[in-house]
Amino acid sequence: MKSILKYLFFAFLIMGAHYQANAQHVQKHEGRQGSVVKAHIVNGDTIPYIELAPVVFYAPRIFKNRADENRYRRLVYHVKRVYPYAKLAGIKYQEYSELLLTLPTEAQRKKAMRQAENELRAQFEDELKRLTFTQGLILIKLVDRETSHTSYDVVREFRGVVSAVFWQGLGRLFGFNLRTSYDPQGEDRLIEEIVQLIEAGLL
């Protein structure tokens, strides 16, 4: 099963996303540095308008019992373990999507994907071998969160329908469903809470 997990994760990583970065533009004026920001004009006055990042706040969690607390702490551990891989999948998805658009032939696209896979194997293979079954299931959900596509759709887009069907069938034998989507308002509410706390630097 470890081998299946490893190859599934590589399939996700080389497809890997919806990745946005907020950039602050800096200009020089008479030897001084300043920031360019949006502004509103109110009664002839120009008022700077700065968008602040949303603040994440959750009330202190109250557990029913020790077992409930332990389950939550284990979930936190699993999410923190795989979240960096999901973020990487998102970044790589964007990078490879843009790269493939610049390659005119199918042969060039296949060569680029093989090279990307080899690079990722060299960098992450040993780490991915150590992921557990539960962590694999969470990773599949977080790939959907970061790419806005299920793992099945990502594999199909980059490797074709045959590969997607193959990995889906193989994954189902070991309890994986690549069509699993992320439901932050429903069954994955706790995972979403943990991810937001991680992104806010609170976990």
FENCORKA-V313977 format. One record per residue. N is the residue number from 1. RES is the residue in one letter. SS is DSSP state (alpha for helix, beta for strand, coil for the rest). NEAR is the number of other C-alpha atoms within 8 Angstrom. Layout:
((N,RES,SS,NEAR) (N,RES,SS,NEAR))
This chain:
((1,M,coil,5) (2,K,alpha,6) (3,S,alpha,7) (4,I,alpha,9) (5,L,alpha,13) (6,K,alpha,11) (7,Y,alpha,8) (8,L,alpha,10) (9,F,alpha,10) (10,F,alpha,11) (11,A,alpha,9) (12,F,alpha,13) (13,L,alpha,14) (14,I,coil,14) (15,M,coil,12) (16,G,coil,16) (17,A,coil,13) (18,H,coil,10) (19,Y,coil,9) (20,Q,coil,4) (21,A,coil,4) (22,N,coil,4) (23,A,coil,4) (24,Q,coil,6) (25,H,coil,6) (26,V,beta,8) (27,Q,beta,8) (28,K,beta,8) (29,H,beta,7) (30,E,coil,4) (31,G,coil,5) (32,R,beta,6) (33,Q,beta,8) (34,G,beta,8) (35,S,beta,8) (36,V,coil,8) (37,V,coil,7) (38,K,beta,7) (39,A,beta,9) (40,H,beta,8) (41,I,beta,8) (42,V,beta,7) (43,N,coil,4) (44,G,coil,5) (45,D,beta,6) (46,T,beta,8) (47,I,beta,8) (48,P,beta,8) (49,Y,beta,8) (50,I,coil,7) (51,E,coil,4) (52,L,coil,4) (53,A,coil,4) (54,P,coil,4) (55,V,coil,5) (56,V,coil,7) (57,F,coil,4) (58,Y,coil,5) (59,A,coil,4) (60,P,coil,4) (61,R,coil,5) (62,I,coil,4) (63,F,coil,7) (64,K,coil,6) (65,N,coil,6) (66,R,alpha,7) (67,A,alpha,6) (68,D,alpha,9) (69,E,alpha,10) (70,N,alpha,8) (71,R,alpha,8) (72,Y,alpha,8) (73,R,alpha,8) (74,R,alpha,8) (75,L,alpha,9) (76,V,alpha,10) (77,Y,alpha,8) (78,H,alpha,11) (79,V,alpha,13) (80,K,alpha,10) (81,R,alpha,8) (82,V,alpha,12) (83,Y,alpha,11) (84,P,alpha,8) (85,Y,alpha,9) (86,A,alpha,14) (87,K,alpha,10) (88,L,alpha,10) (89,A,alpha,17) (90,G,alpha,15) (91,I,alpha,12) (92,K,alpha,13) (93,Y,alpha,15) (94,Q,alpha,12) (95,E,alpha,8) (96,Y,alpha,10) (97,S,alpha,8) (98,E,alpha,8) (99,L,alpha,8) (100,L,alpha,9) (101,L,alpha,7) (102,T,alpha,6) (103,L,coil,9) (104,P,coil,7) (105,T,coil,6) (106,E,alpha,7) (107,A,alpha,6) (108,Q,alpha,9) (109,R,alpha,11) (110,K,alpha,8) (111,K,alpha,8) (112,A,alpha,9) (113,M,alpha,9) (114,R,alpha,8) (115,Q,alpha,8) (116,A,alpha,9) (117,E,alpha,10) (118,N,alpha,8) (119,E,alpha,8) (120,L,alpha,12) (121,R,alpha,9) (122,A,alpha,7) (123,Q,alpha,7) (124,F,alpha,8) (125,E,alpha,10) (126,D,alpha,7) (127,E,alpha,7) (128,L,alpha,10) (129,K,alpha,10) (130,R,coil,6) (131,L,coil,9) (132,T,coil,6) (133,F,alpha,7) (134,T,alpha,7) (135,Q,alpha,12) (136,G,alpha,12) (137,L,alpha,9) (138,I,alpha,11) (139,L,alpha,12) (140,I,alpha,12) (141,K,alpha,12) (142,L,alpha,11) (143,V,alpha,19) (144,D,alpha,13) (145,R,alpha,9) (146,E,alpha,13) (147,T,alpha,14) (148,S,coil,9) (149,H,coil,11) (150,T,coil,15) (151,S,alpha,13) (152,Y,alpha,11) (153,D,alpha,10) (154,V,alpha,12) (155,V,alpha,15) (156,R,alpha,12) (157,E,alpha,8) (158,F,alpha,7) (159,R,alpha,9) (160,G,coil,9) (161,V,alpha,9) (162,V,alpha,8) (163,S,alpha,10) (164,A,alpha,13) (165,V,alpha,8) (166,F,alpha,8) (167,W,alpha,10) (168,Q,alpha,13) (169,G,alpha,8) (170,L,alpha,9) (171,G,alpha,13) (172,R,alpha,9) (173,L,alpha,7) (174,F,coil,7) (175,G,coil,6) (176,F,coil,9) (177,N,coil,8) (178,L,coil,11) (179,R,coil,9) (180,T,coil,9) (181,S,coil,8) (182,Y,coil,9) (183,D,coil,8) (184,P,coil,10) (185,Q,coil,6) (186,G,coil,6) (187,E,coil,7) (188,D,coil,10) (189,R,alpha,10) (190,L,alpha,8) (191,I,alpha,11) (192,E,alpha,9) (193,E,alpha,8) (194,I,alpha,11) (195,V,alpha,11) (196,Q,alpha,9) (197,L,alpha,11) (198,I,alpha,10) (199,E,alpha,7) (200,A,coil,9) (201,G,coil,6) (202,L,coil,6) (203,L,coil,6))
